[in-house]
Amino acid sequence: MNAIVVDKLCSFEDYLQYDDGTDNRYELVNGKLEIMNPPTIRHLLIADFIRDSLKAEINRKKLPWLCFKEAGVRTGFRKSRLTDICVVLQEQVIDLLDKSAVFQTPPLLVIEVVSPESINRDYRYKRSEYAAAEIPEYWIIDPILNKLSVLRLEEGFYEETILTASQPIVSQVFPELTLTVDQVLAAGNLDA
């Protein structure tokens, strides 16, 4: 469960500067800092696999893009979310090299891996916030329900395609990506 750690409302600028001297990670939700629980090992394994796969595709295509784990995305006036994976243009990074890794312009793609404590956050809250932030594509990888949702922004709302088993991931951002849902989910097993 996420705990709210500060009673007073924080501005987005306060959030960017916040440091409590710990390694805790926070999201800014309606002006309040919420501490994020550490992810599960399965979550980390899947996120690593996806990041490695996307970085390989970016390098293969020689795209001017970067792929990050755990970068932030501003999703509103007093809102900022931590992503599991995000893909951005290199030019979006230039002004942030020595600052907090929180993008104020929409990434090309955001990916979240569902953990038991993040179900509502990933499916409901982040979905609406990412749409409002005009992120063109959002994936929800769900190892609990063994599915992957690809959401594409259409007229301000996400159109969802649910993929399972051996279905290939069809992405507008990565149209030549050759991964199936099974391959992604298998990355969360140590015997994979």
One Martini backbone bead per residue (centre of mass of N, CA, C, O) as a GRO file, in nm:
protein
  192
    1MET     BB    1   0.097   0.035   0.021
    2ASN     BB    2   0.053   0.363  -0.013
    3ALA     BB    3   0.203   0.646   0.136
    4ILE     BB    4   0.145   0.939   0.282
    5VAL     BB    5   0.407   1.186   0.380
    6VAL     BB    6   0.261   1.467   0.318
    7ASP     BB    7   0.031   1.708   0.418
    8LYS     BB    8   0.122   1.912   0.238
    9LEU     BB    9   0.118   2.084  -0.038
   10CYS     BB   10   0.273   2.032  -0.351
   11SER     BB   11   0.459   2.130  -0.586
   12PHE     BB   12   0.624   2.051  -0.860
   13GLU     BB   13   0.886   2.195  -0.771
   14ASP     BB   14   0.908   2.058  -0.496
   15TYR     BB   15   0.930   1.771  -0.604
   16LEU     BB   16   1.200   1.808  -0.763
   17GLN     BB   17   1.353   1.891  -0.470
   18TYR     BB   18   1.296   1.647  -0.312
   19ASP     BB   19   1.472   1.543   0.005
   20ASP     BB   20   1.495   1.291   0.272
   21GLY     BB   21   1.769   1.102   0.267
   22THR     BB   22   1.658   0.873   0.094
   23ASP     BB   23   1.556   0.596  -0.131
   24ASN     BB   24   1.294   0.696  -0.183
   25ARG     BB   25   0.997   0.683  -0.380
   26TYR     BB   26   0.795   0.929  -0.561
   27GLU     BB   27   0.473   1.054  -0.601
   28LEU     BB   28   0.255   1.298  -0.747
   29VAL     BB   29  -0.072   1.344  -0.587
   30ASN     BB   30  -0.244   1.611  -0.568
   31GLY     BB   31   0.019   1.736  -0.396
   32LYS     BB   32   0.108   1.448  -0.293
   33LEU     BB   33   0.318   1.235  -0.138
   34GLU     BB   34   0.400   0.902  -0.264
   35ILE     BB   35   0.507   0.611  -0.169
   36MET     BB   36   0.697   0.353  -0.314
   37ASN     BB   37   0.708   0.040  -0.357
   38PRO     BB   38   0.878  -0.218  -0.404
   39PRO     BB   39   0.927  -0.432  -0.635
   40THR     BB   40   0.912  -0.716  -0.775
   41ILE     BB   41   1.101  -0.945  -0.927
   42ARG     BB   42   0.921  -0.995  -1.171
   43HIS     BB   43   0.899  -0.701  -1.246
   44LEU     BB   44   1.204  -0.652  -1.296
   45LEU     BB   45   1.247  -0.868  -1.516
   46ILE     BB   46   1.046  -0.753  -1.720
   47ALA     BB   47   1.161  -0.467  -1.740
   48ASP     BB   48   1.441  -0.551  -1.840
   49PHE     BB   49   1.351  -0.695  -2.097
   50ILE     BB   50   1.208  -0.458  -2.231
   51ARG     BB   51   1.438  -0.259  -2.231
   52ASP     BB   52   1.636  -0.431  -2.394
   53SER     BB   53   1.452  -0.463  -2.644
   54LEU     BB   54   1.416  -0.159  -2.708
   55LYS     BB   55   1.714  -0.084  -2.729
   56ALA     BB   56   1.775  -0.275  -2.964
   57GLU     BB   57   1.573  -0.140  -3.162
   58ILE     BB   58   1.692   0.142  -3.154
   59ASN     BB   59   1.974   0.054  -3.254
   60ARG     BB   60   1.892  -0.090  -3.517
   61LYS     BB   61   1.736   0.187  -3.625
   62LYS     BB   62   1.877   0.450  -3.535
   63LEU     BB   63   1.734   0.608  -3.309
   64PRO     BB   64   1.654   0.926  -3.135
   65TRP     BB   65   1.638   0.740  -2.864
   66LEU     BB   66   1.525   0.666  -2.526
   67CYS     BB   67   1.552   0.427  -2.246
   68PHE     BB   68   1.372   0.413  -1.932
   69LYS     BB   69   1.390   0.363  -1.590
   70GLU     BB   70   1.209   0.535  -1.352
   71ALA     BB   71   1.085   0.770  -1.477
   72GLY     BB   72   0.933   1.073  -1.502
   73VAL     BB   73   0.586   1.210  -1.534
   74ARG     BB   74   0.402   1.467  -1.616
   75THR     BB   75   0.025   1.475  -1.547
   76GLY     BB   76   0.008   1.766  -1.400
   77PHE     BB   77   0.002   2.021  -1.188
   78ARG     BB   78   0.014   1.794  -0.920
   79LYS     BB   79   0.163   1.566  -1.118
   80SER     BB   80   0.361   1.254  -1.082
   81ARG     BB   81   0.507   0.977  -1.247
   82LEU     BB   82   0.636   0.654  -1.229
   83THR     BB   83   0.798   0.459  -1.447
   84ASP     BB   84   0.909   0.169  -1.574
   85ILE     BB   85   0.885   0.268  -1.883
   86CYS     BB   86   1.051   0.495  -2.119
   87VAL     BB   87   1.014   0.673  -2.432
   88VAL     BB   88   1.239   0.911  -2.581
   89LEU     BB   89   1.362   1.180  -2.700
   90GLN     BB   90   1.665   1.318  -2.694
   91GLU     BB   91   1.564   1.620  -2.675
   92GLN     BB   92   1.419   1.572  -2.389
   93VAL     BB   93   1.708   1.546  -2.224
   94ILE     BB   94   1.900   1.791  -2.242
   95ASP     BB   95   1.768   1.968  -1.991
   96LEU     BB   96   1.809   1.698  -1.775
   97LEU     BB   97   2.098   1.593  -1.710
   98ASP     BB   98   2.108   1.766  -1.405
   99LYS     BB   99   1.820   1.653  -1.339
  100SER     BB  100   1.535   1.547  -1.287
  101ALA     BB  101   1.367   1.256  -1.421
  102VAL     BB  102   1.122   1.466  -1.549
  103PHE     BB  103   0.881   1.473  -1.781
  104GLN     BB  104   0.696   1.749  -1.950
  105THR     BB  105   0.685   1.574  -2.195
  106PRO     BB  106   0.575   1.337  -2.397
  107PRO     BB  107   0.621   1.035  -2.441
  108LEU     BB  108   0.602   0.779  -2.672
  109LEU     BB  109   0.633   0.564  -2.426
  110VAL     BB  110   0.457   0.365  -2.179
  111ILE     BB  111   0.542   0.126  -1.912
  112GLU     BB  112   0.363  -0.116  -1.716
  113VAL     BB  113   0.396  -0.326  -1.429
  114VAL     BB  114   0.209  -0.541  -1.261
  115SER     BB  115   0.121  -0.535  -0.925
  116PRO     BB  116  -0.069  -0.598  -0.661
  117GLU     BB  117  -0.044  -0.275  -0.565
  118SER     BB  118  -0.096  -0.153  -0.889
  119ILE     BB  119  -0.365  -0.194  -1.033
  120ASN     BB  120  -0.523   0.077  -1.014
  121ARG     BB  121  -0.294   0.262  -1.104
  122ASP     BB  122  -0.244   0.133  -1.392
  123TYR     BB  123  -0.549   0.108  -1.502
  124ARG     BB  124  -0.665   0.397  -1.403
  125TYR     BB  125  -0.487   0.648  -1.328
  126LYS     BB  126  -0.265   0.635  -1.545
  127ARG     BB  127  -0.446   0.620  -1.787
  128SER     BB  128  -0.575   0.905  -1.754
  129GLU     BB  129  -0.311   1.071  -1.723
  130TYR     BB  130  -0.173   0.985  -1.992
  131ALA     BB  131  -0.393   1.093  -2.173
  132ALA     BB  132  -0.381   1.391  -2.072
  133ALA     BB  133  -0.061   1.396  -2.156
  134GLU     BB  134  -0.039   1.265  -2.451
  135ILE     BB  135   0.032   0.964  -2.464
  136PRO     BB  136   0.031   0.760  -2.741
  137GLU     BB  137   0.157   0.508  -2.566
  138TYR     BB  138   0.033   0.223  -2.360
  139TRP     BB  139   0.152  -0.028  -2.144
  140ILE     BB  140   0.014  -0.331  -1.989
  141ILE     BB  141   0.173  -0.554  -1.779
  142ASP     BB  142   0.015  -0.875  -1.675
  143PRO     BB  143   0.116  -1.140  -1.468
  144ILE     BB  144  -0.155  -1.211  -1.327
  145LEU     BB  145  -0.340  -1.228  -1.616
  146ASN     BB  146  -0.175  -1.286  -1.875
  147LYS     BB  147  -0.130  -0.982  -2.006
  148LEU     BB  148  -0.149  -0.727  -2.276
  149SER     BB  149  -0.183  -0.376  -2.304
  150VAL     BB  150  -0.266  -0.168  -2.580
  151LEU     BB  151  -0.253   0.189  -2.585
  152ARG     BB  152  -0.416   0.427  -2.799
  153LEU     BB  153  -0.434   0.748  -2.895
  154GLU     BB  154  -0.780   0.876  -2.941
  155GLU     BB  155  -0.916   1.164  -2.900
  156GLY     BB  156  -0.807   1.150  -2.576
  157PHE     BB  157  -0.825   0.831  -2.591
  158TYR     BB  158  -0.803   0.496  -2.517
  159GLU     BB  159  -0.728   0.227  -2.722
  160GLU     BB  160  -0.779  -0.120  -2.666
  161THR     BB  161  -0.545  -0.400  -2.670
  162ILE     BB  162  -0.568  -0.742  -2.603
  163LEU     BB  163  -0.305  -0.964  -2.508
  164THR     BB  164  -0.206  -1.314  -2.559
  165ALA     BB  165   0.029  -1.532  -2.547
  166SER     BB  166   0.133  -1.560  -2.892
  167GLN     BB  167   0.088  -1.274  -2.931
  168PRO     BB  168   0.176  -1.001  -3.084
  169ILE     BB  169   0.319  -0.699  -3.055
  170VAL     BB  170   0.139  -0.400  -3.141
  171SER     BB  171   0.320  -0.113  -3.255
  172GLN     BB  172   0.357   0.219  -3.348
  173VAL     BB  173   0.644   0.278  -3.233
  174PHE     BB  174   0.716  -0.055  -3.281
  175PRO     BB  175   0.651  -0.213  -3.575
  176GLU     BB  176   0.917  -0.434  -3.569
  177LEU     BB  177   0.850  -0.582  -3.331
  178THR     BB  178   0.939  -0.929  -3.195
  179LEU     BB  179   0.692  -0.990  -2.968
  180THR     BB  180   0.547  -1.174  -2.717
  181VAL     BB  181   0.373  -1.228  -2.443
  182ASP     BB  182   0.519  -1.484  -2.349
  183GLN     BB  183   0.804  -1.363  -2.352
  184VAL     BB  184   0.754  -1.143  -2.142
  185LEU     BB  185   0.645  -1.326  -1.908
  186ALA     BB  186   0.893  -1.524  -1.898
  187ALA     BB  187   1.096  -1.312  -1.777
  188GLY     BB  188   0.961  -1.362  -1.476
  189ASN     BB  189   1.130  -1.625  -1.494
  190LEU     BB  190   1.406  -1.817  -1.401
  191ASP     BB  191   1.354  -2.050  -1.641
  192ALA     BB  192   1.374  -1.863  -1.915
   0.00000   0.00000   0.00000
